Amino acid sequence: MSPSTEPTPTAGTVTDGRVGPPALDERPDDVFAVVTGLYAALLVAPLVTAGVTRVVGDPAVLYLVFLGGLVFTVAVAAIAVRRIRGLPVRLGSTRKRWLPALVAPGTVAVAGAILVGTGQYSSADGLLGTVAAVGGFAAGGILGIMARSRYSKAITELAESHATWRAAWSDRRRRPMQLLGALGVAGGIVAFGVPVVWNHPFLQPLANVLIPMGAVVFTFGQARTYHATSAGLEQQMPAARALYEWDHFEGYTVAEDAIVLHRRAPWRLPLIYDRDDIDDEEAVVSALDQYLPRLPVA
């Protein structure tokens, strides 16, 4: 049997979606390191403070313990992360990038269940647990987005570029999402006001969910920049990037009002580009033709 001819990643190459040494040799940037430190601190500081409440009840002391735990953990974790070369790219290359966001509420839930089961749960534990769960989930989500963005940038910088364009959804396709989002926000506002005449325990949590979700849905279809490369299709947002490999899509269609990229996962929304927004439609279609089949318009 002849020896394997599988290429070894070298400087400036992309192999099977993996980035070669240039990106993997880089230390994490300061912003990524600090956000990682903040994520760790939002888990450690509440845990330490909850432990101290068992022996100290002075609010001033507990505040200093919490604040000191935050600052110390951020500093130590950030310094440690800066030593791990290629961490953002390695993390951003897999779906494990979302694990930090899930670990925070999961850890809090387990700890809360143990405290309740042993009869040691207190209102202070609930407050600190909320800080850890919500803060850790938010920081972990931001960390995942940052890792994905750095991976996308590293891949596309080494890949062959075919076309770049900026487009939003067509008005006809965007209106239903805007209506749905507006209804969600309106429903959340009503849920906030109803307790004045009917105080139900589920209304406040419902409002907390409806308003932010409605706001997010309302923004669906906003203009984004897209970059077609040999590694996949990159979506560039104001503060983030996402790279979709070509096998993520089933194909594309050219409708009267828009070019639509259909994802293989039926529950994922398609990518839609208003044809009037695209400066060079021929270049976009040519780039898509290299990797995706053109499907008939339904």
Short mmCIF file of the C-alpha atoms (twelve columns), coordinates in Angstrom:
data_MODEL
# 
_entry.id   MODEL 
# 
loop_
_atom_site.group_PDB 
_atom_site.id 
_atom_site.type_symbol 
_atom_site.label_atom_id 
_atom_site.label_alt_id 
_atom_site.label_comp_id 
_atom_site.label_asym_id 
_atom_site.label_seq_id 
_atom_site.Cartn_x 
_atom_site.Cartn_y 
_atom_site.Cartn_z 
_atom_site.pdbx_PDB_model_num 
ATOM 1   C CA . MET A 1   0.000   0.000  0.000   1 
ATOM 2   C CA . SER A 2   1.413   3.362  -0.943  1 
ATOM 3   C CA . PRO A 3   2.052   5.902  1.812   1 
ATOM 4   C CA . SER A 4   -0.704  8.390  2.587   1 
ATOM 5   C CA . THR A 5   -0.740  11.428 0.352   1 
ATOM 6   C CA . GLU A 6   -3.053  13.449 2.614   1 
ATOM 7   C CA . PRO A 7   -1.648  16.999 2.704   1 
ATOM 8   C CA . THR A 8   -0.181  18.304 5.914   1 
ATOM 9   C CA . PRO A 9   -1.387  21.815 6.843   1 
ATOM 10  C CA . THR A 10  1.332   24.354 6.234   1 
ATOM 11  C CA . ALA A 11  1.543   28.091 6.581   1 
ATOM 12  C CA . GLY A 12  -1.213  29.736 4.618   1 
ATOM 13  C CA . THR A 13  -3.251  26.642 3.766   1 
ATOM 14  C CA . VAL A 14  -6.720  25.343 4.509   1 
ATOM 15  C CA . THR A 15  -7.132  21.563 4.733   1 
ATOM 16  C CA . ASP A 16  -10.538 19.938 5.329   1 
ATOM 17  C CA . GLY A 17  -11.792 23.129 6.914   1 
ATOM 18  C CA . ARG A 18  -8.875  23.265 9.356   1 
ATOM 19  C CA . VAL A 19  -6.630  26.281 9.586   1 
ATOM 20  C CA . GLY A 20  -2.900  25.797 9.187   1 
ATOM 21  C CA . PRO A 21  -0.222  26.965 11.633  1 
ATOM 22  C CA . PRO A 22  -0.519  30.751 11.003  1 
ATOM 23  C CA . ALA A 23  -3.808  30.973 12.917  1 
ATOM 24  C CA . LEU A 24  -3.051  28.198 15.385  1 
ATOM 25  C CA . ASP A 25  0.246   29.806 16.407  1 
ATOM 26  C CA . GLU A 26  -1.389  33.099 17.360  1 
ATOM 27  C CA . ARG A 27  -2.118  33.885 20.989  1 
ATOM 28  C CA . PRO A 28  -5.715  34.917 21.810  1 
ATOM 29  C CA . ASP A 29  -6.239  38.669 21.549  1 
ATOM 30  C CA . ASP A 30  -6.807  40.766 24.665  1 
ATOM 31  C CA . VAL A 31  -10.563 41.176 24.130  1 
ATOM 32  C CA . PHE A 32  -11.120 37.426 23.803  1 
ATOM 33  C CA . ALA A 33  -8.964  36.787 26.890  1 
ATOM 34  C CA . VAL A 34  -10.848 39.341 28.995  1 
ATOM 35  C CA . VAL A 35  -14.273 38.016 27.949  1 
ATOM 36  C CA . THR A 36  -13.117 34.493 28.801  1 
ATOM 37  C CA . GLY A 37  -11.945 35.773 32.176  1 
ATOM 38  C CA . LEU A 38  -15.274 37.499 32.766  1 
ATOM 39  C CA . TYR A 39  -17.117 34.284 31.948  1 
ATOM 40  C CA . ALA A 40  -15.029 32.359 34.478  1 
ATOM 41  C CA . ALA A 41  -15.467 35.110 37.055  1 
ATOM 42  C CA . LEU A 42  -19.249 35.084 36.727  1 
ATOM 43  C CA . LEU A 43  -19.182 31.414 37.722  1 
ATOM 44  C CA . VAL A 44  -16.489 31.512 40.398  1 
ATOM 45  C CA . ALA A 45  -17.331 34.756 42.246  1 
ATOM 46  C CA . PRO A 46  -20.990 33.867 43.034  1 
ATOM 47  C CA . LEU A 47  -19.931 30.362 44.099  1 
ATOM 48  C CA . VAL A 48  -17.274 31.696 46.479  1 
ATOM 49  C CA . THR A 49  -19.626 34.357 47.829  1 
ATOM 50  C CA . ALA A 50  -22.359 31.772 48.416  1 
ATOM 51  C CA . GLY A 51  -19.879 29.758 50.451  1 
ATOM 52  C CA . VAL A 52  -18.857 32.795 52.514  1 
ATOM 53  C CA . THR A 53  -22.514 33.533 53.373  1 
ATOM 54  C CA . ARG A 54  -22.431 30.371 55.515  1 
ATOM 55  C CA . VAL A 55  -20.000 32.046 57.941  1 
ATOM 56  C CA . VAL A 56  -20.400 35.805 57.319  1 
ATOM 57  C CA . GLY A 57  -23.636 37.765 57.132  1 
ATOM 58  C CA . ASP A 58  -22.316 41.332 56.769  1 
ATOM 59  C CA . PRO A 59  -23.455 42.700 53.351  1 
ATOM 60  C CA . ALA A 60  -20.371 44.925 53.075  1 
ATOM 61  C CA . VAL A 61  -18.037 41.962 53.529  1 
ATOM 62  C CA . LEU A 62  -20.009 39.856 51.056  1 
ATOM 63  C CA . TYR A 63  -19.892 42.670 48.499  1 
ATOM 64  C CA . LEU A 64  -16.103 42.917 48.848  1 
ATOM 65  C CA . VAL A 65  -15.771 39.137 48.535  1 
ATOM 66  C CA . PHE A 66  -17.885 39.120 45.374  1 
ATOM 67  C CA . LEU A 67  -16.090 42.106 43.810  1 
ATOM 68  C CA . GLY A 68  -12.666 40.755 44.763  1 
ATOM 69  C CA . GLY A 69  -13.562 37.349 43.352  1 
ATOM 70  C CA . LEU A 70  -14.617 38.934 40.065  1 
ATOM 71  C CA . VAL A 71  -11.451 41.002 39.633  1 
ATOM 72  C CA . PHE A 72  -9.098  38.215 40.711  1 
ATOM 73  C CA . THR A 73  -10.704 35.556 38.510  1 
ATOM 74  C CA . VAL A 74  -10.855 37.818 35.451  1 
ATOM 75  C CA . ALA A 75  -7.145  38.605 35.787  1 
ATOM 76  C CA . VAL A 76  -5.991  35.025 36.398  1 
ATOM 77  C CA . ALA A 77  -8.214  33.478 33.691  1 
ATOM 78  C CA . ALA A 78  -7.308  36.136 31.109  1 
ATOM 79  C CA . ILE A 79  -3.577  35.625 31.685  1 
ATOM 80  C CA . ALA A 80  -3.997  31.844 31.458  1 
ATOM 81  C CA . VAL A 81  -6.029  32.040 28.238  1 
ATOM 82  C CA . ARG A 82  -3.456  34.315 26.596  1 
ATOM 83  C CA . ARG A 83  -0.959  31.433 26.873  1 
ATOM 84  C CA . ILE A 84  -3.104  28.971 24.890  1 
ATOM 85  C CA . ARG A 85  -2.180  29.479 21.245  1 
ATOM 86  C CA . GLY A 86  -4.939  29.078 18.693  1 
ATOM 87  C CA . LEU A 87  -7.703  28.723 21.307  1 
ATOM 88  C CA . PRO A 88  -10.268 31.031 19.639  1 
ATOM 89  C CA . VAL A 89  -9.863  29.339 16.247  1 
ATOM 90  C CA . ARG A 90  -9.964  25.801 17.658  1 
ATOM 91  C CA . LEU A 91  -13.047 26.603 19.745  1 
ATOM 92  C CA . GLY A 92  -14.769 28.430 16.894  1 
ATOM 93  C CA . SER A 93  -14.265 25.531 14.478  1 
ATOM 94  C CA . THR A 94  -16.737 23.241 16.290  1 
ATOM 95  C CA . ARG A 95  -20.176 23.455 17.882  1 
ATOM 96  C CA . LYS A 96  -18.460 23.099 21.252  1 
ATOM 97  C CA . ARG A 97  -18.134 26.876 21.133  1 
ATOM 98  C CA . TRP A 98  -21.659 27.027 22.603  1 
ATOM 99  C CA . LEU A 99  -20.833 24.761 25.550  1 
ATOM 100 C CA . PRO A 100 -19.715 27.613 27.856  1 
ATOM 101 C CA . ALA A 101 -23.142 29.237 27.542  1 
ATOM 102 C CA . LEU A 102 -24.840 25.961 28.521  1 
ATOM 103 C CA . VAL A 103 -22.432 25.080 31.325  1 
ATOM 104 C CA . ALA A 104 -23.327 28.161 33.394  1 
ATOM 105 C CA . PRO A 105 -27.080 27.579 33.899  1 
ATOM 106 C CA . GLY A 106 -26.503 23.818 34.080  1 
ATOM 107 C CA . THR A 107 -23.980 24.190 36.890  1 
ATOM 108 C CA . VAL A 108 -26.271 26.543 38.786  1 
ATOM 109 C CA . ALA A 109 -29.222 24.176 38.385  1 
ATOM 110 C CA . VAL A 110 -27.239 21.241 39.775  1 
ATOM 111 C CA . ALA A 111 -25.885 23.286 42.690  1 
ATOM 112 C CA . GLY A 112 -29.367 24.638 43.454  1 
ATOM 113 C CA . ALA A 113 -30.865 21.160 43.426  1 
ATOM 114 C CA . ILE A 114 -28.199 19.951 45.867  1 
ATOM 115 C CA . LEU A 115 -28.804 22.867 48.228  1 
ATOM 116 C CA . VAL A 116 -32.579 22.400 48.120  1 
ATOM 117 C CA . GLY A 117 -32.215 18.663 48.670  1 
ATOM 118 C CA . THR A 118 -30.001 19.175 51.721  1 
ATOM 119 C CA . GLY A 119 -32.149 21.969 53.143  1 
ATOM 120 C CA . GLN A 120 -29.373 24.582 52.883  1 
ATOM 121 C CA . TYR A 121 -30.910 26.783 50.198  1 
ATOM 122 C CA . SER A 122 -31.324 30.495 51.013  1 
ATOM 123 C CA . SER A 123 -32.558 33.634 49.253  1 
ATOM 124 C CA . ALA A 124 -28.937 34.776 48.891  1 
ATOM 125 C CA . ASP A 125 -28.182 31.547 47.033  1 
ATOM 126 C CA . GLY A 126 -31.043 32.305 44.674  1 
ATOM 127 C CA . LEU A 127 -29.743 35.802 43.922  1 
ATOM 128 C CA . LEU A 128 -26.156 34.658 43.424  1 
ATOM 129 C CA . GLY A 129 -27.320 31.704 41.340  1 
ATOM 130 C CA . THR A 130 -29.297 34.028 39.073  1 
ATOM 131 C CA . VAL A 131 -26.219 36.220 38.569  1 
ATOM 132 C CA . ALA A 132 -24.100 33.174 37.716  1 
ATOM 133 C CA . ALA A 133 -26.677 31.564 35.415  1 
ATOM 134 C CA . VAL A 134 -27.734 34.677 33.487  1 
ATOM 135 C CA . GLY A 135 -24.304 36.313 33.449  1 
ATOM 136 C CA . GLY A 136 -22.520 33.086 32.562  1 
ATOM 137 C CA . PHE A 137 -25.029 32.294 29.820  1 
ATOM 138 C CA . ALA A 138 -24.619 35.778 28.303  1 
ATOM 139 C CA . ALA A 139 -20.815 35.823 28.577  1 
ATOM 140 C CA . GLY A 140 -20.600 32.244 27.290  1 
ATOM 141 C CA . GLY A 141 -22.781 33.113 24.303  1 
ATOM 142 C CA . ILE A 142 -20.632 36.146 23.494  1 
ATOM 143 C CA . LEU A 143 -17.545 33.956 23.825  1 
ATOM 144 C CA . GLY A 144 -18.998 31.481 21.332  1 
ATOM 145 C CA . ILE A 145 -19.799 34.256 18.849  1 
ATOM 146 C CA . MET A 146 -16.291 35.705 19.198  1 
ATOM 147 C CA . ALA A 147 -14.690 32.300 18.647  1 
ATOM 148 C CA . ARG A 148 -16.847 31.667 15.573  1 
ATOM 149 C CA . SER A 149 -15.925 35.085 14.176  1 
ATOM 150 C CA . ARG A 150 -12.199 34.500 14.619  1 
ATOM 151 C CA . TYR A 151 -12.447 31.069 13.017  1 
ATOM 152 C CA . SER A 152 -14.395 32.508 10.083  1 
ATOM 153 C CA . LYS A 153 -11.838 35.271 9.569   1 
ATOM 154 C CA . ALA A 154 -8.919  32.835 9.717   1 
ATOM 155 C CA . ILE A 155 -10.505 30.485 7.162   1 
ATOM 156 C CA . THR A 156 -11.689 33.078 4.641   1 
ATOM 157 C CA . GLU A 157 -8.372  34.926 4.639   1 
ATOM 158 C CA . LEU A 158 -6.725  31.758 3.287   1 
ATOM 159 C CA . ALA A 159 -9.521  30.725 0.917   1 
ATOM 160 C CA . GLU A 160 -10.102 31.715 -2.707  1 
ATOM 161 C CA . SER A 161 -12.516 34.650 -2.995  1 
ATOM 162 C CA . HIS A 162 -15.276 34.612 -5.622  1 
ATOM 163 C CA . ALA A 163 -17.755 37.400 -4.877  1 
ATOM 164 C CA . THR A 164 -18.785 39.867 -2.188  1 
ATOM 165 C CA . TRP A 165 -22.163 41.551 -1.920  1 
ATOM 166 C CA . ARG A 166 -24.424 43.297 0.572   1 
ATOM 167 C CA . ALA A 167 -28.177 42.726 0.629   1 
ATOM 168 C CA . ALA A 168 -31.234 42.542 2.852   1 
ATOM 169 C CA . TRP A 169 -34.347 40.433 2.530   1 
ATOM 170 C CA . SER A 170 -36.851 41.706 0.018   1 
ATOM 171 C CA . ASP A 171 -39.648 43.806 1.547   1 
ATOM 172 C CA . ARG A 172 -42.278 41.158 0.784   1 
ATOM 173 C CA . ARG A 173 -40.363 38.510 2.733   1 
ATOM 174 C CA . ARG A 174 -39.354 40.791 5.584   1 
ATOM 175 C CA . ARG A 175 -42.822 42.121 6.500   1 
ATOM 176 C CA . PRO A 176 -44.129 38.885 8.121   1 
ATOM 177 C CA . MET A 177 -41.085 38.731 10.420  1 
ATOM 178 C CA . GLN A 178 -41.478 42.384 11.363  1 
ATOM 179 C CA . LEU A 179 -45.151 41.807 12.150  1 
ATOM 180 C CA . LEU A 180 -44.345 38.734 14.240  1 
ATOM 181 C CA . GLY A 181 -41.627 40.609 16.115  1 
ATOM 182 C CA . ALA A 182 -43.889 43.592 16.792  1 
ATOM 183 C CA . LEU A 183 -46.593 41.269 18.137  1 
ATOM 184 C CA . GLY A 184 -44.049 39.639 20.442  1 
ATOM 185 C CA . VAL A 185 -42.896 42.970 21.865  1 
ATOM 186 C CA . ALA A 186 -46.493 44.174 22.234  1 
ATOM 187 C CA . GLY A 187 -47.433 40.922 23.989  1 
ATOM 188 C CA . GLY A 188 -44.516 41.356 26.388  1 
ATOM 189 C CA . ILE A 189 -45.555 44.912 27.213  1 
ATOM 190 C CA . VAL A 190 -49.112 43.738 27.919  1 
ATOM 191 C CA . ALA A 191 -47.756 40.944 30.137  1 
ATOM 192 C CA . PHE A 192 -45.857 43.569 32.130  1 
ATOM 193 C CA . GLY A 193 -49.000 45.649 32.631  1 
ATOM 194 C CA . VAL A 194 -51.542 42.915 33.381  1 
ATOM 195 C CA . PRO A 195 -50.269 42.269 36.963  1 
ATOM 196 C CA . VAL A 196 -51.743 45.642 37.896  1 
ATOM 197 C CA . VAL A 197 -55.194 44.004 37.754  1 
ATOM 198 C CA . TRP A 198 -54.260 40.305 37.785  1 
ATOM 199 C CA . ASN A 199 -51.084 39.211 39.516  1 
ATOM 200 C CA . HIS A 200 -50.085 35.874 38.026  1 
ATOM 201 C CA . PRO A 201 -46.589 34.432 38.718  1 
ATOM 202 C CA . PHE A 202 -45.966 33.437 35.082  1 
ATOM 203 C CA . LEU A 203 -46.642 36.854 33.544  1 
ATOM 204 C CA . GLN A 204 -43.324 38.473 34.495  1 
ATOM 205 C CA . PRO A 205 -41.190 35.617 33.084  1 
ATOM 206 C CA . LEU A 206 -43.378 35.584 29.966  1 
ATOM 207 C CA . ALA A 207 -42.773 39.296 29.433  1 
ATOM 208 C CA . ASN A 208 -39.033 38.815 29.951  1 
ATOM 209 C CA . VAL A 209 -39.032 36.270 27.124  1 
ATOM 210 C CA . LEU A 210 -41.445 37.905 24.669  1 
ATOM 211 C CA . ILE A 211 -39.883 41.363 24.531  1 
ATOM 212 C CA . PRO A 212 -36.263 40.397 23.682  1 
ATOM 213 C CA . MET A 213 -37.365 37.587 21.359  1 
ATOM 214 C CA . GLY A 214 -39.769 39.918 19.567  1 
ATOM 215 C CA . ALA A 215 -37.026 42.505 19.163  1 
ATOM 216 C CA . VAL A 216 -34.680 39.901 17.658  1 
ATOM 217 C CA . VAL A 217 -37.308 38.562 15.242  1 
ATOM 218 C CA . PHE A 218 -38.156 42.136 14.157  1 
ATOM 219 C CA . THR A 219 -34.555 42.631 12.987  1 
ATOM 220 C CA . PHE A 220 -34.563 39.501 10.786  1 
ATOM 221 C CA . GLY A 221 -33.765 40.313 7.200   1 
ATOM 222 C CA . GLN A 222 -31.558 43.362 7.838   1 
ATOM 223 C CA . ALA A 223 -28.811 44.075 5.308   1 
ATOM 224 C CA . ARG A 224 -25.671 41.972 5.753   1 
ATOM 225 C CA . THR A 225 -22.432 41.581 3.804   1 
ATOM 226 C CA . TYR A 226 -21.757 38.155 2.275   1 
ATOM 227 C CA . HIS A 227 -18.509 36.734 0.944   1 
ATOM 228 C CA . ALA A 228 -18.477 33.639 -1.274  1 
ATOM 229 C CA . THR A 229 -15.194 31.745 -0.965  1 
ATOM 230 C CA . SER A 230 -13.839 28.280 -1.690  1 
ATOM 231 C CA . ALA A 231 -14.202 27.485 2.030   1 
ATOM 232 C CA . GLY A 232 -17.859 28.470 2.208   1 
ATOM 233 C CA . LEU A 233 -20.170 31.436 2.456   1 
ATOM 234 C CA . GLU A 234 -19.245 34.029 5.072   1 
ATOM 235 C CA . GLN A 235 -21.876 36.282 6.600   1 
ATOM 236 C CA . GLN A 236 -20.465 39.510 8.010   1 
ATOM 237 C CA . MET A 237 -22.532 41.264 10.681  1 
ATOM 238 C CA . PRO A 238 -21.703 44.529 12.479  1 
ATOM 239 C CA . ALA A 239 -19.864 42.800 15.340  1 
ATOM 240 C CA . ALA A 240 -19.551 39.167 14.246  1 
ATOM 241 C CA . ARG A 241 -18.884 36.762 11.399  1 
ATOM 242 C CA . ALA A 242 -20.223 33.324 10.544  1 
ATOM 243 C CA . LEU A 243 -18.937 30.860 7.968   1 
ATOM 244 C CA . TYR A 244 -21.319 28.331 6.386   1 
ATOM 245 C CA . GLU A 245 -19.676 25.494 4.484   1 
ATOM 246 C CA . TRP A 246 -21.266 24.847 1.105   1 
ATOM 247 C CA . ASP A 247 -22.697 21.483 2.120   1 
ATOM 248 C CA . HIS A 248 -24.751 23.411 4.695   1 
ATOM 249 C CA . PHE A 249 -27.022 24.355 1.768   1 
ATOM 250 C CA . GLU A 250 -29.244 22.225 -0.419  1 
ATOM 251 C CA . GLY A 251 -29.142 24.678 -3.314  1 
ATOM 252 C CA . TYR A 252 -30.338 28.109 -4.378  1 
ATOM 253 C CA . THR A 253 -33.191 29.640 -6.331  1 
ATOM 254 C CA . VAL A 254 -33.533 32.896 -8.229  1 
ATOM 255 C CA . ALA A 255 -37.032 34.236 -7.651  1 
ATOM 256 C CA . GLU A 256 -38.545 37.390 -9.088  1 
ATOM 257 C CA . ASP A 257 -37.632 39.467 -6.045  1 
ATOM 258 C CA . ALA A 258 -34.750 37.615 -4.404  1 
ATOM 259 C CA . ILE A 259 -31.958 35.049 -4.555  1 
ATOM 260 C CA . VAL A 260 -32.628 32.418 -1.896  1 
ATOM 261 C CA . LEU A 261 -30.136 29.936 -0.414  1 
ATOM 262 C CA . HIS A 262 -31.956 26.912 0.997   1 
ATOM 263 C CA . ARG A 263 -30.436 25.200 4.042   1 
ATOM 264 C CA . ARG A 264 -30.498 21.433 4.395   1 
ATOM 265 C CA . ALA A 265 -31.948 21.660 7.910   1 
ATOM 266 C CA . PRO A 266 -35.674 22.327 7.381   1 
ATOM 267 C CA . TRP A 267 -36.012 24.268 10.652  1 
ATOM 268 C CA . ARG A 268 -33.339 26.821 9.634   1 
ATOM 269 C CA . LEU A 269 -34.425 29.989 7.863   1 
ATOM 270 C CA . PRO A 270 -33.037 30.407 4.327   1 
ATOM 271 C CA . LEU A 271 -30.625 33.177 3.406   1 
ATOM 272 C CA . ILE A 272 -32.463 35.706 1.257   1 
ATOM 273 C CA . TYR A 273 -30.972 38.490 -0.858  1 
ATOM 274 C CA . ASP A 274 -33.081 41.235 -2.423  1 
ATOM 275 C CA . ARG A 275 -32.035 41.306 -6.079  1 
ATOM 276 C CA . ASP A 276 -32.369 45.090 -6.159  1 
ATOM 277 C CA . ASP A 277 -29.683 45.369 -3.452  1 
ATOM 278 C CA . ILE A 278 -27.068 43.318 -5.318  1 
ATOM 279 C CA . ASP A 279 -24.713 45.425 -7.436  1 
ATOM 280 C CA . ASP A 280 -23.375 42.564 -9.586  1 
ATOM 281 C CA . GLU A 281 -25.961 39.785 -9.680  1 
ATOM 282 C CA . GLU A 282 -24.130 37.924 -12.437 1 
ATOM 283 C CA . ALA A 283 -21.016 37.580 -10.253 1 
ATOM 284 C CA . VAL A 284 -23.077 36.330 -7.314  1 
ATOM 285 C CA . VAL A 285 -24.896 33.718 -9.400  1 
ATOM 286 C CA . SER A 286 -21.607 32.635 -10.978 1 
ATOM 287 C CA . ALA A 287 -20.059 32.136 -7.525  1 
ATOM 288 C CA . LEU A 288 -23.043 30.140 -6.268  1 
ATOM 289 C CA . ASP A 289 -23.068 27.987 -9.414  1 
ATOM 290 C CA . GLN A 290 -19.586 26.702 -8.572  1 
ATOM 291 C CA . TYR A 291 -20.776 25.025 -5.372  1 
ATOM 292 C CA . LEU A 292 -24.576 24.765 -5.324  1 
ATOM 293 C CA . PRO A 293 -27.229 23.431 -7.711  1 
ATOM 294 C CA . ARG A 294 -29.773 25.897 -8.984  1 
ATOM 295 C CA . LEU A 295 -33.226 24.708 -7.914  1 
ATOM 296 C CA . PRO A 296 -36.536 25.416 -9.646  1 
ATOM 297 C CA . VAL A 297 -38.651 28.147 -8.084  1 
ATOM 298 C CA . ALA A 298 -41.601 26.650 -6.255  1 
# 
